[in-house]
Amino acid sequence: MRVHHFGLEVNIMEESVAFYKKHLGFQEECRMFFLGEEIVFLALGDFRLELISGHLGNNKTTHICFEVSDLHEVMKRFDDIRKIEGPYKLENGWETVFFEGPEGEIIEFLELSSA
């Protein structure tokens, strides 16, 4: 298991993308739409930042995502932990699920596919 990305909700996607590219040197990796939200992954070396647009207002959430080799095995280990949402299969073939940590933090687990 390794950290795959850190997710941030943003109000104005293009301004946020431009900021992270210009000031921190991120490069755009991919874009997608999922459940009414625009998602942009930015990469800086091995680190990814996921920008999520679709929620307006100041109540932003963040999450940390761990890449795993077997999502269903992780879900079995976490069967006594509150699942927030998922599992989902994204348009790029990735599978993901979200759980709640002990302090209410959001923890995402992601299995990349070869597709």
Contacts in CASP RR format, 6 or more apart in sequence:
PFRMAT RR
TARGET T0000
AUTHOR 0000-0000-0000
METHOD contacts of the structure
MODEL  1
MRVHHFGLEVNIMEESVAFYKKHLGFQEECRMFFLGEEIVFLALGDFRLE
LISGHLGNNKTTHICFEVSDLHEVMKRFDDIRKIEGPYKLENGWETVFFE
GPEGEIIEFLELSSA
1 66 0 8 1.000
1 67 0 8 1.000
1 68 0 8 1.000
2 66 0 8 1.000
2 67 0 8 1.000
3 47 0 8 1.000
3 64 0 8 1.000
3 65 0 8 1.000
3 66 0 8 1.000
3 67 0 8 1.000
4 48 0 8 1.000
4 65 0 8 1.000
4 66 0 8 1.000
4 67 0 8 1.000
4 110 0 8 1.000
5 41 0 8 1.000
5 47 0 8 1.000
5 48 0 8 1.000
5 49 0 8 1.000
5 50 0 8 1.000
5 64 0 8 1.000
5 65 0 8 1.000
6 47 0 8 1.000
6 48 0 8 1.000
6 49 0 8 1.000
6 50 0 8 1.000
6 62 0 8 1.000
6 63 0 8 1.000
6 64 0 8 1.000
6 65 0 8 1.000
7 49 0 8 1.000
7 50 0 8 1.000
7 51 0 8 1.000
7 52 0 8 1.000
7 62 0 8 1.000
7 63 0 8 1.000
7 64 0 8 1.000
7 65 0 8 1.000
8 16 0 8 1.000
8 49 0 8 1.000
8 50 0 8 1.000
8 51 0 8 1.000
8 52 0 8 1.000
8 60 0 8 1.000
8 62 0 8 1.000
9 52 0 8 1.000
9 53 0 8 1.000
9 54 0 8 1.000
9 55 0 8 1.000
9 60 0 8 1.000
9 61 0 8 1.000
9 62 0 8 1.000
10 16 0 8 1.000
10 51 0 8 1.000
10 52 0 8 1.000
10 53 0 8 1.000
10 60 0 8 1.000
11 53 0 8 1.000
11 56 0 8 1.000
11 57 0 8 1.000
12 53 0 8 1.000
13 38 0 8 1.000
13 40 0 8 1.000
13 51 0 8 1.000
13 53 0 8 1.000
16 51 0 8 1.000
16 53 0 8 1.000
17 28 0 8 1.000
17 40 0 8 1.000
17 42 0 8 1.000
17 51 0 8 1.000
20 26 0 8 1.000
20 42 0 8 1.000
20 49 0 8 1.000
20 51 0 8 1.000
21 27 0 8 1.000
21 28 0 8 1.000
21 42 0 8 1.000
24 44 0 8 1.000
25 44 0 8 1.000
26 42 0 8 1.000
26 43 0 8 1.000
26 44 0 8 1.000
26 49 0 8 1.000
27 42 0 8 1.000
27 43 0 8 1.000
27 44 0 8 1.000
28 40 0 8 1.000
28 41 0 8 1.000
28 42 0 8 1.000
28 43 0 8 1.000
29 41 0 8 1.000
29 42 0 8 1.000
29 43 0 8 1.000
29 48 0 8 1.000
30 40 0 8 1.000
30 41 0 8 1.000
30 92 0 8 1.000
31 38 0 8 1.000
31 39 0 8 1.000
31 40 0 8 1.000
31 41 0 8 1.000
32 38 0 8 1.000
32 39 0 8 1.000
32 90 0 8 1.000
32 91 0 8 1.000
32 92 0 8 1.000
33 39 0 8 1.000
34 88 0 8 1.000
34 90 0 8 1.000
34 91 0 8 1.000
36 54 0 8 1.000
37 52 0 8 1.000
37 53 0 8 1.000
37 54 0 8 1.000
37 55 0 8 1.000
38 52 0 8 1.000
38 53 0 8 1.000
38 54 0 8 1.000
39 50 0 8 1.000
39 51 0 8 1.000
39 52 0 8 1.000
39 53 0 8 1.000
40 50 0 8 1.000
40 51 0 8 1.000
40 53 0 8 1.000
41 48 0 8 1.000
41 49 0 8 1.000
41 50 0 8 1.000
41 51 0 8 1.000
42 48 0 8 1.000
42 49 0 8 1.000
42 50 0 8 1.000
42 51 0 8 1.000
43 49 0 8 1.000
50 65 0 8 1.000
61 106 0 8 1.000
62 106 0 8 1.000
63 98 0 8 1.000
63 105 0 8 1.000
63 106 0 8 1.000
63 107 0 8 1.000
63 108 0 8 1.000
64 105 0 8 1.000
64 106 0 8 1.000
64 107 0 8 1.000
64 108 0 8 1.000
65 96 0 8 1.000
65 107 0 8 1.000
65 108 0 8 1.000
65 109 0 8 1.000
65 110 0 8 1.000
66 107 0 8 1.000
66 108 0 8 1.000
66 109 0 8 1.000
66 110 0 8 1.000
67 110 0 8 1.000
67 111 0 8 1.000
67 112 0 8 1.000
68 74 0 8 1.000
68 109 0 8 1.000
68 110 0 8 1.000
68 111 0 8 1.000
69 111 0 8 1.000
70 111 0 8 1.000
71 87 0 8 1.000
71 95 0 8 1.000
71 96 0 8 1.000
71 97 0 8 1.000
71 109 0 8 1.000
71 110 0 8 1.000
71 111 0 8 1.000
74 97 0 8 1.000
74 109 0 8 1.000
75 83 0 8 1.000
75 87 0 8 1.000
75 97 0 8 1.000
75 109 0 8 1.000
78 99 0 8 1.000
81 99 0 8 1.000
81 100 0 8 1.000
81 101 0 8 1.000
82 99 0 8 1.000
82 100 0 8 1.000
82 101 0 8 1.000
83 97 0 8 1.000
83 98 0 8 1.000
83 99 0 8 1.000
83 100 0 8 1.000
84 98 0 8 1.000
84 99 0 8 1.000
84 100 0 8 1.000
84 106 0 8 1.000
85 97 0 8 1.000
85 98 0 8 1.000
86 96 0 8 1.000
86 97 0 8 1.000
86 98 0 8 1.000
87 95 0 8 1.000
87 96 0 8 1.000
87 97 0 8 1.000
88 95 0 8 1.000
88 96 0 8 1.000
88 97 0 8 1.000
89 95 0 8 1.000
90 96 0 8 1.000
92 115 0 8 1.000
93 113 0 8 1.000
93 115 0 8 1.000
94 110 0 8 1.000
94 111 0 8 1.000
94 112 0 8 1.000
94 113 0 8 1.000
95 110 0 8 1.000
95 111 0 8 1.000
95 113 0 8 1.000
96 108 0 8 1.000
96 109 0 8 1.000
96 110 0 8 1.000
96 111 0 8 1.000
97 108 0 8 1.000
97 109 0 8 1.000
98 106 0 8 1.000
98 107 0 8 1.000
98 108 0 8 1.000
98 109 0 8 1.000
99 106 0 8 1.000
99 107 0 8 1.000
99 108 0 8 1.000
99 109 0 8 1.000
100 106 0 8 1.000
100 107 0 8 1.000
101 107 0 8 1.000
END
